[in-house]
Amino acid sequence: MSSMRLKIQINDNQSHTFRKSSSSSPLKFIYILNSPSTTTIDELIHLLENYLIRQFSMKNIRIVHLMTDDGYLLSNDYICATVFSDNDRIICYDMEQFVKENYPTLVLEDLWCEIKQHDASDNVEKQIQVGLNKLEKLFIRIYGSSTDYGLYLFNVFELIQIATMKKQQKQMIARFDHSNWFIEAKWEYDAVSNNVLFLICSLKIGSNEQIWSNKLRLLLNEPRMCIEKDELISLIKPENDNDILTDQQREHLKELASKIPPPKRTGPEIDVDRDVNKILTKHECEGDSSIRMAYGSTNTVTTYQDMWKSKDGTFRQHFIITHINFLKKTNENSTSPEKPLTVTKLDILYEGNDGSWCECEDIAIAPIALRNEEPRWLADSVIQIESDKLISIALKGSVCVNGKPGRDNSTRKRIHKNLPQPFKLKIVIQDNFNKQSSLIVEQLNKPLEYDTAESFLKYNQSSIQNLVAFVYADDCEYDERIFIAIYIDNEHHLVIKSGHSYSISLDKKAIRTMEYNAKQTNTTEVSFDSIYYQYETQEKKAIALFDSQTFMLYAVRLEISTKTSKTEQTILLPLEEIK
């Protein structure tokens, strides 16, 4: 038979490997095999791989073995003409499916040989692992990238055959290589014994010119049907451990540290102790009206600001006086019937920064609400006062303030910084006899809790191994502090955190990748764009600094600015603490 027509399918219907399109059908095609009477299954596999590469551009296709339509494996030394007929359907079992099904059988906790290196050129950890799987087969696992990988399994009889055939066998088991890296595994034969086989594993990464190479001696015990590990020899092992700085690098790092400029700070800082010593004063009711006012047992002054300022540059500062008691002062010497009293007018004034009293707006009163209920504000402020009867009410009002309201809930629930502290409100009432009384109520903001190195460390103490830096700038217009912190976490990773939200974590591998990329582009400064912050006049930047000679990442420059202040500080990194 000069040729044979075969129906080829890549993997079975359960596999999602190498689809022709987004549909769920596996790739199928017709292949014409020439000279089937002299072609082995192994040779057909290579023919099919080359066909898939040329016809379908599948550059990384690797067929492990072929199966019949009903699932029987075909030995690589079979002649095609003896096992196939025209129009037979063949399943190509590719490496992806093979790895997926056999990876769970690997015993990775007891490896006989392992070479593992992070490649900064593509930020991938490349490795070759050798050991026995759960079925006592020798496995060789290679991983270079998401498309460059392989898994190779051998039982003891296959290995004895390889050792016996010696020069008739291929030395190379597998090799994955690109322009600047490679991983390979190959056999080396014992000149005397057929029960000894050597496995040489080699690896080179793209970001380093050094090569790692190990030689493993395998003992093949045919009577016991087992594979034994004998001796592991390091053929080529780089002397320098990249995780540890050399004395020369330490000296150079000291030289770089000596050139770091001192911190630069411009603009004012928030006076955090501005209102620390201020206290509230309790006032008594004054005036000639028989209507008296007093603080209720639950009286407080709650405040809140509008979210937005108006076009004229002002906003409303609102307040609620939660509990004021109204009662009639009795005259014990009077024998005539007491006339009813009515509050006919109620005003609230506030004291400005110059000490003068100004009128508040939007004044309203409400009965004291039950717990967790909102007050029901009344349309007018007329209050009837009966003898020996206490009336409790809540009052509200607002003040027009020049400036900008706070940018978050915590700052908007305060009296604005443009108003004095304590904030004094004077309730003035007039009765139906044209007599007046007044009562002053004071409000004092709670001190704002500004972020400090101490508070940041306390808040994040469970995840911080070493706080390297805490750098901030104050926005005195909004009474806000923005900051960036740098620390070593419990995993010994370098963390750069912008405020309480955005952060980036860098391990030694990520830093090597950054250093490699900086060297390739001849760059000494790289901005951490993922944690860059900009809102109105506030801005935060973190910039990685690389040595111009070695491209070692040695420091981070922090630039923080607000409308009123700016801070720039360069932080030397504790490189030997980063893992």
N, C-alpha and C positions, 0 to 999 in steps of 0.2 A: 504494500500500500504506500503510494507516494505522498499522500497527504490525508489529513483527518480534520473533520469539522467538529469543533467542541463548543458547547454553551458554557460560558464562564460567568460566575457570580462571585462578587466580593463579599465574603461573610454570609451568614445565614440571615433569615428575615428578622431576627431579634437584634441584630447589630445596627448601629447608626453610623457606621464608618463609611466614608467616601460616598456620600449620596450624589446622585447626578444633579439633583435640584433640592428644593425645600420639601419635596414629597417624602413619604416614609419608605419608598422602595429602594432596596440596595442596587448598586450598580451591576448591570448585566450587559454582556456583549458576546459576539461570535468571534472565535479565534480559529484560524486555519493553521494547523500544525503540519509542517513539512517533515518528512522522514520520521514518522512515529515509531518505526521498527528499530531505530537506533538511538532514539532520544529517551533519556531517563527522566523520572519525575523531578529529580533535582535540577536537571537542565531545563525542563519545562517551566519550573518555578522562575528561573532567571529570565527565560524568554518572556514570560508573562509580566514580570516586573519591568523589563525594558519596554514592552508594548504599552503598559499603563503610563509610564513616564512620557513616552513620545506621543501617545494618542490622547491622553487625558491630563497631561501635565502634573501627574502625581509624583512629585520629586522625592517624597519621603516614604513611598510605598515599600513595605518589606513583607513578603509572603513567607509565613513560617512553614506551613505545609498545606497539602491539598487533601480534600475529602470527596468521597463519592456523594451522589445526590441524597443517599439515605444515611449519611453520617459516618462512613467508614474511612479511617485514615489510610493514606497511601504511603508506603515506604519510599524514601528518596531514591533507592537503587532499582526500583521497578522500571521495566521498559514500558513506555506508553502504549505500544501496540498490543501488549499482553493484557492490559487492564481496561483499555478504553475502546469504544466503538464510535462510529460516526454519530453525531448529535447527542453524545452523552453530556449530561449536566455535571459540572465540577464546581465545588465550593472552594474558593481561595480563603484560607484562614490567615488573616493578616496580623501583624505584630500588635496593633492596638487591641484587637479582640483577645489575642493570646495573653497579653499583659493583664488585661482586665479580669480574665478568668483565673489566671495563675498567681497574681500578686498576693491574694489572701493566704496562699500556701507557704509563703516565704517566712523563714524564721530570722527576723532582723535583729533579735536581741542577742544572738550568739554568732556574730559574723567571724569568718576566718580571715578575711582581708577587706579593708575598706580604705578608700582614698576619697576624701571629700574636701572640696575647696570652693569658696565663694568667688565667682568671677565678676569683678566690678565692671567689666566691659559691657555686660548685658544684664547685670544684677540678678544672675541665676546661680544657684549652688549646683555645681557639677560634681558627679560622684560615680564611683564604680564599687559595687558590693559583691562579695563572694561568700557563700555559705551553703548549708544544706537546708532544703525545704522540708515540709512535714512528711513528705513521701520518701525522704532519704536520697533525693536527687541533688546533684550539685547545681546550684544556680549562679549565674553571673548577671547581675543587674547593672545596666548602664543608663545614666540620665545626664544628658547635656542640655536639653531644652524641651519645650512642650512638643516639639516635632522630631527631636533627635534623641531617641531612647530605644532600649531593647532589653529583652529578657531571654536568657538562654538556659535550657535545662538539659542535664545529661545524667543518665543512670550509670551504674558501675560498668555494665557490659559495653555501653557505647564508649566510655572512657578507655576501657581496655582495648577495644578495637582501634581507637585513635592512637593509643600508645604502641600498639603492635604494628600498625601500618607505617608509622613514622613518616619517612620522607614522601610517601605517597599521599599523605594527608596535607591539607592546607594548614599552615601555621596560624593564620589570622582567623580569629573567631568573629570579631566585629571591630569596626573602627568608625567613629563618628568624628568628622573634622570640618572645620571652617578655616578661614584665612588666618585666624590668630589663636585657635584652640583645637585640641583634639582629645579624645578618650579612646583607648583601644585595649583589647584583651586578645592574647595570642598564646598558643601552645609552644612549649619547648620540650623536646624529647630526651629521655635518658638513653644513652648509647648502649647500655647493657640490658637493663630490665624492662619488661613490658608491663610491670606492675607499678611503675613509677611514672608520673606525668607532672610536668611543671606548667604553671599558669602565670604568665607575666601580665600585670595590669599597669597601665601608664596613663597619666593625665597631665595636661597642660591647659592653663586657663588663659584667656585673652588679655587679662590685665597684668600678667606676670610672665617673665621669660623663663622662669624656673619650671622644671619638670619633676613630677612625683612618680616614682615607679617602684613596684613591689614584685617579688617573685615568690610564689607559693608552691611548695612541694606537696603533691598529692600521692597517697598510698592507696592502691587499688587492690582490695582483698576479694578475690573472686569466690573462694570457698564460703566466706561469710556474707558475700554479696553486699559489701559496704565500702564506702569511700571514707578515708581517714585523712585528717590534716596532719602534716608532719612539720615542716619548717617554713617560716615566713621571713624572707630577707628583704631589707630595704635597699634596692639597687641605687636609686637616686632620691635623696630627701634633702630639700633645702635646709640650710643651716639656720636661717633667720625665721623666727616666729613673728608673723606680722602683727600679732596681738600684743607683743611686748616691744616697747621702744628700746632702741639701742642707746648706748651711752652717747654716741655721736648725735642721735636724734634729740636726746634730752638736753644736751648742751645747746643745740640749735634752737630748741624750744625756749630755753632761758633767754637766748639772744632775741627771739621774736617777742617774748613777754616784755623785755626791757624797752621795746620800741612802741608798746601800746600807749596811746595818749591818755591823759587823765580825763575823767568824765567832764562833759560840758553841760552846764545848766544855765538857762536864761529864763527870766520871768519869775513871777511870785509863786509861792506855795500856799496852799490852804492853811489858814490859822486854825488848827484842829482844837486848840484850847480857847478859842474866842469866847464861847459862852459857858465855859466850865464852871465859873464861880458865880454865875447869875442864879438868883433864886426867885421864887414866886412870893408875892406879898398878898396877904388876905385883907380885904378892905371891908369897911362897914358902910351901911347905907347912910347917906346924908341928904339933907333937905327939910323943908317945912311941911311937906305933905304927910298926912296920917297914913298913907300907904307906904309900907316898909318892904324892902327887898332883902333877901338873904340867900346865900349859897345853899343849894340843895345837897343832900347827903351824897348824891352820885354825880355832882356837877363836874364836868370837864369842858374843855373847848376843843372841838375837833375841827380840823382844817383840811382843805383840798384846793387845788388850783385847776383852772381850765387847762386843757391839753394843748391848746394852740393860742398864739397871740393874734390879735386882730390887726387889721391893716394899718391902724394908727400906732402900732408898736406897744399896745397895752394888753393886759389880760385881767381876768377877774380872780381875786383871791377870796375864796368862800370860807365861812366859819359857821359853826353851830355851837351855841351855848346850851348845854344839854339839860340843865336843871336849876331853875331859879324859883324860889318861893316868894309869893306875894301874900301879905297879910295886912290887916288893919290895926293900927296902934290904938289901943283903948285908953280912954281918959277916965281914970278911977275916981276923980273928984267931980266929974260931971254927973248931974242928976237928970238932965233933959234927955229925951230920946236921941240917939245918935243917927245922923243922916247917912243914907247910903253913899258909898264912894265908888267911883268909876274911873278907871284909867282911860282917859279920852285921847291921849296922845303918847306914843312910845317911839323914841329915837335911840339909835345906837351910834356912838362916836368912837373913833379910834385915834390914838395918839401917834402923830407922825414923828419923823426923825428930828424935827426942830422943836418938839415939845408941844406943838399946837394940836388942838382937837379938831378932827375933820369928820364930816358926816359919812356914815356907811349907807349903802344902797340895798335894794331888794330885801328889806326887813320884813320878817313874818314871824308869827308865833304859832305854837302847837301844843296841845296837851301832851303830858309825858307819855311816851309810847311804852307798850309792854315790851318785854325782852325780845330781841330779834325782830321787832317790827319797826317799820319806818314811821317817823312822825307824820301826822296828818295836818299839814300847814293850813291855817285859817285865812280867809279872805281879808279880814280886818283885824286890828290889834286892840279892840275895845275889850276891857276886862272888868267884870263886875266883882267888887270886893264886899263880902258880907262879914259881919262881926264874928269873931272867934272861928273863922273858917280859913284854912290854909289853901291857897291855890298854887299849884306847881305847873310851870310851863317851860318849854324849850324855845329858844330864839335863834334866828339865823339872819345872816346878812352877807354882804360882799363888799370888797374894796377894789377900786381900779388901780392897778399897779403898772408902772412903766418897766418894761424889760421882757424877758422871756421866761415862760413857765418851766418847771423842772421837766427833764426828759424821761423820767421813769416814775413808777408809782410811789416809790419811797421818798423821792424828793418833792413830788407834787402833794404829798400828804403832810406838808409842812407850811409854816408861814414863810413866805419868800424872803430871801436874804436882803431885799431892798426895803423891807419893813423892820422896825426896831424889835429888839428882844430885851426883856419880855414884851410881848405884844399886848397892849392895854386896850380894853374895850370898856366904854362907859355907857351903861344903860340909863337913859333919862326918861322919866315918866311925868306926865302932867295929869292931875285929877280934875274932877268936875268943879272944884273950887279954885281952879287956876293955880294950884300949889304944885311944887315939883319935889321929886326925890331922885337920887342917882346912886348907882352902885358900880364900882369898877371891878371888872373881872380880868385876870391876866392869863396869858398863855405863854408857855416856854417850850420851844422845840427840844426834842430829845437830841443829844449829840449824835451827829452822823458817824457811822463806823467806817472809816476809810481803810482801804487795804494797806497793809504793811507787810514787811518780810515776816514778822512774827505771826500775824494773823493768817497769812497765806500758808505758812508752814504748819500752823495748828489745824487749819481747815483740811489740809491735804497730807497730814502726817502719816496716814496709813500707806501712802504710795510714794513717799519721798525718802530716798536714801541719803541724799546730800543736796541741799539747796545751794546752788552755785551763785545765782544772782537774782535780785528783785529790783527792777528798774522802772521808774514811774515818772509821769509828768502830770501836774494838776491843771484842771480847767477851772480857774477861779470865777469865771462868769456863771458856771452852772454848779459850782461846788462839787465837781467830779474829779476822780483820780483814775487814770487809765495806766495800765502797767503790762509788762512782759516779765515772766519768770523763767529761769533756766534751772533745771535740776536733774539729778541722776535718780531714776526710779528704782523700784525693788528688783527689776529685771536687769539692772545695770545699763539701761538705755538712756541716751541723752534726750530730754524732753524740753521743748521750747513751747511755753504756753502763753497765749495772748489773752489776758484777762481770765475770766472764768469759763470761757467757751472754747475757742479754737486752740488746737495744739498739734504739734508734730513730734513723733518719736523716732529717734535714729539709733539703730544698733551699729555695731562695727561694720557689718556688711554694707549697710546703706551709706555709711561714711566713706568706705572704700570706693563705692560706685561714684559718689560725688567727687572724690579726689581724682578718680580716673577721668571722668568727664571734664573736670577743670583742666587737667593736663592736656587732654586731647584738643580742647578749644583755647588753651593758653589763657585761661580766665582766673583771676585772683579774687573776684567777688561774685557771689551768687545770692540773689534774694530768695527767701523762703516765701514764695507767692501764696502758698496755701494758708498761711496765717497772717497775711497782710490785711490791715484794717484801715478803713477810711470812712468817716462819717462827718459831713459838714467840715468843720475846721479841725477835727481830731484825726490823727494818723499814727499808725504803728507799723514799723518795719523791723524785720530781723534779717541780717545779711551775713552769710557765711564768708569767712576770710581764709584764703589759701596762701601758703607760702609761695612766693614767686619762683623759688628754686626747686623745691621738692613737691610742691602742690599738696602739702599736708594741710588738712583742715585743722587750724589751731585756735581760732577765735570766732566769736559772733559779735557783730556790731549791732546794737539796738538803737533805733531812732524813734523817739516818741514825741509828738508835738500836739499842742492844743492851741486855742485862740490866744491864751495868755502865757503859755510856758512851753519850753522845749528842753528835752534831755537827750544827750547822745553819749553812749557809753560802750566801750569795747570789752567783752568778757573773754578772758583766757579759759579755754576748755580743759577739764581734767581728763585728758585723753586716755590715761591708763586705767581709769575707772569705768570706761565704756566697754561693754562686752558685745 
